[in-house]
Amino acid sequence: MPQLPDDLDAVAVRTWCSLALEALGRERAAIDAINVYPVPDGDTGTNLFLTVESARAAVEAVFTARATGPAVPAAADAVRAMAHGALLGARGNSGTILAQLLRGMASVLAEGGDADHLARALTRAAAAARRAVAHPVEGTILTVATAAARAAGAAGAGGGGLAAVARAAHAGAAEALEDTPRRLPVLGRAGVVDAGGQGLVTVLGALVETVSGRAPVRTRRPAAAPVPASADGAPEPVPGPVDGTEAVPGDGPAFEVVYLLEAEDAAVDRLRDRLDTLGDSLVVVGGDGLWNVHVHVDDAGAAVEAGVEAGRPHRIRITHFGAERAHPAPGPGPAPRAVVLVVPGEELGALCAGAGAVTVLARPGQPPASGELVEAIRRAHAREVVLLPNDAGLRHVAAAAAEQVRTEGVRVAVVPTRAVVQGIAALAVHESGRSFDEDVVAMTAAAGATRYAELAVAERQSWTTAGICQAGDVLGLIDGDVAVIGADVPTTARTVLERMLAAGGELVTLVLGEHAPDALGDTLEAYVRERHLAVDTVVYRGGHPATPLLIGVE
């Protein structure tokens, strides 16, 4: 069992970001589903996922940059990177507010990561988030953040340790979340809790798991009972929006405008006043010369011009509610259908591109972010797209990318391929001439009928499902679990093949790693031909640089 941190050092911050992203990936669709106000566009879960994804990427970049010097960066560098990444990638009302919460926490955690600092960090975060919102409303993510800070402060004052403070913050946030339907009647009428607050509870749950080793178990009460209309049948007055900003009428502003802004503090103060007269749902977060601006307006041009007057806006995104995103849907003459898949090597990518697919390269230690998948889908220039992530770890990233592009009018289906050999099998049966649903079903069936394995070299002594391995041993993983421990690649590969073919098979696919010799493919092909006469073998080159061999059996 890994040693639990007694303070939030850089490794703990890295773990927190990863667990938060994983948890938001699991809950993304559910959070999207309860996003009912100010604009019921069902994207709060997706926006929070993308915001935390950007935060995690920034933290990972700090670790990657430690090629020389200490192997682990300073905690201050990690928390500042987390906050900066969230600021750069913040999406939507809730994502923007979460970015400010993380920024507020980072300003304290950079000084220390013990229980006292965590409690004070949560308090500063809640206050900073409220200041960032033009017109705060209770029953929102702001209320949940305040409750978390209050509970954390009480636990810290009582002498609680780091885990106790984190648990208290989560419990306080969860309790406040359950009360949001009462505090914000629009939620009560819909029978849901606040979507942004739900996301914050999820992020705090990941923090608890980071510092205690165990994810919190929270029993949700049933959804809030809808709030009845008044005695004369008239609906209740509509309060402020769910994400902590001012009320928006049902036929409110047509556009969401978001941009990063380089500007001085005084100019940002003037910008706030100007944007407040143009629209609502105004949130401005950041500092030290870099800001993230979010507002709902009818005149998107005026909102951008106000940013130009204040400083230098960039990464401008304009969303027309209920219509298309800032990035247009495919223009004239799009292809009827395309396949986008993630590949581990350039040679394999060229092979798949030759078969008509659009590829995204997964570099060692750098899995593609949702933005890369979105750009690949747009590059496909098709009305319908089948997305093959080819990695179990990318399933939430792929789902978030698909959700983004669907708003642009593109029909996207994600086939949950867990390995590139499954993606190759799916691509092989792709037929654009049949209906989209039939094509997706056929590709999903082909991927599901393909067992997958990979060979890897152990970096250290470790316990595995096949026993204890030593550094330098060759591990044979079948369907994600270590099944064979061997001394060399050819012998281990033969053992893995025998185990996989014992259950039957018609086609073996071998993908050689970047540094694997050509003779390995020839040797294994001859082995299969000799021992399994009815089984065909195909060999491709272009796998992962650190993985000698990938195997698929259909």
N, C-alpha and C positions, 0 to 999 in steps of 0.2 A: 504494500500500500504506500503510495507516495506521501512524503512528509508534507503536512499542511503548513501553510505560511503563518507566521505570527505577526506579520505586517504585510501590507500591500506593496511588495517589491515588484520589479519589472516582470519577473516570471508570472507572478500572480495577476498582474494587469493583463498580460498576454492571454493567460488562461481565462480570465473573466471575459475578455472580448470574444474569444472563440466559443465559450459556452453560451454567451448571450446571443451570438449570431446563430448558433445551432438551435437554441430555444425559440428564437423569433422565426427561424425557418419552419419549425414544426407548427407554430401557432399563427403564422402569417395569414393563412386563409381565414381562420376563425376570427382574427382581429379585423381583417378587411370586412368580414360579414357584419360586424356590429358598428361599422363606421357610418353613422346616420346623420351627422351634423358637424359643421355648418353646411357642407356639401356632401350628400350621400353618394360619394363616388367610389366607395369601397376600396380605398388604397392606403389606409393608415398602417396596416400591418406590413405592406410592401414598402412603404416609405421608411418605417422604422428599421426594417431589415437592411435596406440600402444604406441608411445612415450608419448603422453599426458595422456593416460590411466595410465601409470606407474607413471607419475608426480602426478596425482590426488590421486592414491593409497597411495603415500608417504605422501601427505598432510592429507589425512583421517587418516592415522596411527598416525600422531601427535595429532589430535583431540581425537582419541580413547584413546591415552595414558594419557589423562588428567583426569584420574579417581580420582585423588586427586589434591588439589591445585586449581588454577584459572580454570574456566570452559573453557576459551578461551586461546589458546596458544599465545605467543608473535608473532608479525608479522614477526620478523626476523627468528623465527623457521619455520614458514609456508613457507616463500619464499625460504629458504635454502632447506627445504624438497622437495619443488616443483622442484628445480634445480637438486637436488641429484637423485630424482626419475626419472626425464627425462634422466639424464646421464646413469642410470642403464638400462633403458628400451629403449634407443634410437635405432631406426631401420632405415637402409638405409641412403643415403646421406642427404635427407631433414630432417629426424628425428634427425640425429646426429647434423646437423647445428642448428636445433631448440633447441636442448638440450643446445648448447653453447650460443644461444641467451638468454635462460632462466637463465643460469648461470650468464651471464653478467648482466642481470637485477637484479638478486638476490643480487649481490655484492653491489648494490646501494640501493635497496629497503630495505635491512636489516637495513639500517641507518635511513630510513624514507620513508613514503609513500605518501607524498603530491605531488602536481603538479610538483614542481621543481625536486623532486627526480625521479618522473616517466620519465620526459623528459631526465634527465641525465642517467637514467637506460637504456633507449632505445638507447641512443648514445653509451654508453659503450658496450651494447649488440651487436650492429652492428659492432663495431670495433673488439670485441672479436671473432665474427664469421668469419670475414675476416682473422684474424690471424690464425684461426684453419684450413683454407683451403690452401692446398699446392699451388695451382695456381688459384686464383680467376678469375672469368669471369663475365662480366656484362650481364644484361638481365636475372638474376637468382634471387633466394631467397635473395642473398646478396644485390643485387640492391634494392629490395623491402624493406629490413630491413633498409638500409641506407636512403632511402626516408622517411620511417616512422620516423626515428630518427630526420631527418632534419626538418620535419613538426612539430613534437612534440616540438623540441627546439624553433622554431619560435613562437609557440603558448604560450609556457611557458614564453619566453622573453616578450611577449605582455601582460602578466598579466593574462593569462587564468587559470582557475581552473582545477581541476583534470579531470573532464569530458571533458572540452574543449581540454586539451592536448591529451587525449585518442582519441577523435574524429579526431583531426588533424593527429595523427599518422595513424589511420585507413584510412583516406582520402588520405594522402600522399602515403601510401602503395598501395592503390587501384589504384591510378593514375599511379604509377610506374609499377604496374602489367600489366595494359593495354598497356604499352609501351614495354613490354618485347619482343613481336614478332618482333619489329623493331630493337631492340638492339641485339637480338640473332636470326639470319636468319633461323636457323633450326626450330625455333618455327613458324616463319612467313610462311615457306613452308608448315608446317603442319596445319596452321590456328588455333593455340592454344596459350594460355598464359602459362607462366611457372607454372608447377604443384606445386613445392615447394613454390613459391611465393603466389600462390592461397591459399595454406594451411596457410601461415603466415597471410594473410589478414583475413582468417576465425578466427584465434586465436585472432587477434587484434579486430575483431568485437565482440567477446565474452567479451573482456576487456571493450569495450564501453558499452555493455549491463550491465556489472557488476557495473560500476560506474555511469551510467546515468539512468538505469532502462528501457532502450529502445534499442533494437537491431538496428544497422544502416541499412539504406536502400540504397543499392548501385545498380545503374542501369548499368548493363554490356552492353557495345557496342557489336555488332555482332562479332563473331570470326574473327580473323585476316585473311585478304585475303592472300591466298598462294602467296609466293614470286616467281615470274617467273624465269625461267632459264635464263642464259646469252644469248646473241644474237646467239652464235654458238651452242646453245642447251646444253652446258655443265652445270652441276649443280653448284650452289654456293659453295664456300669452306665451309667445316663443321667447325663451331666454337666450343668453349668450351661447356661442357655439361650444361644441364638445372639446375643442382643443385649446380652450383657455382664452379665446379672443372674443371680440364683440359680436353681437347678433347679426345674422345675415338673413334677410327675408327670403321666402321660397323662390322668388324670382330675382335673386341677388346678383352680384357682379358676375360678368360673363367669363372673366379670365383670372387665372392664377399666374402671378408674375414672381419669379424667383431669380436672384442673381447674386454672385459674389461681388463685393465692392471694396476697392482700396480707397480709403478716405480717412480724413482726420476726424476726431471725436466731435468737434464743433459742427462740421459739415454733416455728420450723421444725425446730430440733434435736429438740424434744420430739415434734413430729409424725412425724419420721422413725422415732423409736423406737416410737411407737404403731402406725404403719402396718406396720412390720417384723413386728410380732406378729400382724397381721391377715391378711397375705398375702405375696406375693413379687413378683418383677420390679419392685422399687421403685426409681424414679429420681426425684430431686428436683433441678431445675436452676433457675438464676436467681440473684437477689441484689438488693440495694438496695431491698428491700421488695416485690419482685414475683417470684413463683416459679411454675414449672410442675410439677405433681405428677402422677406416673403410677404406678399400682400395679394388680396383679391380686389380687382378693379374692373370697371367697364372700359376704361381707356388704357390699354396696355402700353401704348406708345408714350403716354404722359408719365407712366410709372417708370419706364426706362429712361426717359429724358430727365426725370428728377434725379435718377442715379448718376447720369452723366454730369449734371450740375454739381453733384456732391463730390464726385471723384471719378474713378475708373471702374465701371461695371464690366464683368465678364462672366462666362458660363451662364448666359441669359437663357432661361427656360420660360416659355409662355404656354400655358395650357388653357384651351377653350373648354369649359365644363360641358360635359355631355356631347362633345364633338371629338375633335382630334387633338393630339398633343402638338407641342411645338415642332417636333419632327414629323413631317407629313407622311401619310401612308404612301405606299409605292405609287409612283407616277404612271404616266401612260405606258401601256404595253408591258406590265409586269408578267413574269412567268406564272403559270397557274399554280405550281407547287415546287418547293425546294426542300432539301435535307441539309441541316446544319449539324455538324458533329465535332466533338472535341477529340483531338489526336495527341499522342505522346511524342511524336517525332515528325520531322519535316518530310522525310521520304514517304512515310505512311500517309501524311497529309497530301502529298502530291498524287499518290495512288488514288485516294478517295476523291480528290478534286477531279481527277481524270474520269471518275465515274459520275461526275456531275454534282458532287456535294460541295458545300461551302464549309471550310474547316477552320477550327480555332486551335491554336497550339497551346498545349499545357506544358509549361517549362518546369524543370525540376524544382520542387519546393515553391512554385508560383502557380497555383491553379488559377484558371481564368476567373475574373470577377464578372458579376452580372452585366456590367456595362460592356464588356468585350463580347458577351453572347448577344446582347441587344444589337450592337453594331454589326455583328456577323449576320443576324437575321435581316437587318435592313439592307445589308450588302447583297443578300440573296435576291432582293427585289422581286418578291413573290407574294401572291395573295394568300397562299397557304404554306406553312412551314412545319416540318417535323424536326424536332430538336432531340439530339442524342447526346446526353452529357458524358456517357461512358465512364462514370466514376460515381460511386455511391455518395461520396462526399460532396458532389456538386448538385445533388437533387434539389436542395432548397434554392441554390443560386440559379439553377435553370428555371425553376418555377417562378422566381421573382422576375427573371428576364422575360419569360413568356407573358407574365401579367402586364409588364410595361408595354410590350409591343402590341398586345391585343387592343389596347386603347388607341392604337394608330390604325385600326381597321384590318390588321393582319390576323388570320386564323392560325393559331399555334397549338401544337400538341407536343407534349414532352413524353417520350418513351423512356422509362426509367432504366436505361442500360447502366450496368455497374462496371463494365470493362470494355475496352475497345474492341475485343473480339466479338462481343455481343453487338456492338455498333456496326461492325463489318457484316455480320449476319443479317441485321436489320436492313442495311443499305442494299444488300444483295437481292432482297425480295421487293424493294421499293418499285412501284409502278405508278407513274403519274397519270396514267390513263384511266385508272379506276377511281371510285369516289374517295374523298379524303378519309372518311371513317373506315372504309374497307382497307385502305392502304395502311392506316395507323394500326388497325387490328392485326393485319398480316405482319407488319414490322415488329409489333410487340410480341407476337407469337414466336417469330423467328429468334428474337433476342432471348425470350424466356426459355426456349428449347436449347440454348447454348450454355453449357457449363463452362466456367472459365477458371484458369489457373495462372499463376505467375511464379517465377523464380526470383529470389532476392538473396542478397548476401548479408548475413547477420553482422551488425556493427559491434555488438557487445554480448556478453553472456546474458541469457535471459530465459525465463520460463515461457514455454509455448504449449499449445494444445497437443503437440507431439513429443513433448519432453523438454529437457534443458538443451539449449544450443550454446555454442561457443562462438566468439568473434571469428569471422571468416567462414563459418559453416554456410552451406547453401540451403536455403529454406524453400520448400515447395508448398505454396498456398493454393488450396482448392476452394473455390467459392468464398474466398476471404479468410479462411482459417488455415493455420499451419498444419499440414498433413504429413510432410516428409522432411527429415533433416538429413542432408547428405554432405559428402566431402567435395564433390565437384559438380559442375553444371550438367554434363551429359548423363551421368549416372542418375542424378536426382530427377532430371527431365524424363528419363525412361520410366522410373518408378512412378512418377506422377501420371504419365500417360497410361500406364497399365491400370492404375487405380481408376482413372476416369473412364477408360474404355471397358472396364469390367462390367459397367452398367449398360454397355452398348453405345453405338455411335456410327454415324455414316460419313462424317467429314471432320478432319482435324485441321485446325488453323494454327499455324505457328508464326508469331511475330518476333523476329530477332531484335534484340536490343541494339542500340547504336554501336556498341563496341563488341558485340558478339561476332565470332568468325563465321564466314559463310559455311564452313565445313559443319557447323553445328546443325544447320538446317538440313543439309544433305544426310548427315548421320541419322537424325531423328526420322526423316522421311523414309529412309531405307528400313529403319527399325519397325515403323508402323506397317509398311508394305509387307515385310517378312512375317510379322506376327498376326496381322489383321488384314486378310486379303480383300475383304469387302469394304474397307475404309479408305477413302481418298484423303490426300494430304495436300494442303497449299501452304506455301512459305512466303512470307513478306518480310521486308526489312524496313526499319524505321521506328522501332520502339523507343521506350524511355532510356535515356543514357545510363541510369542507375539500375535498370532491370534487364538482366540478360535475356529473358525469354517470357513471352506471353503465350498461353495455350488456350484454344477454344475447341470444344467438342460438341458437334451438333448431332 
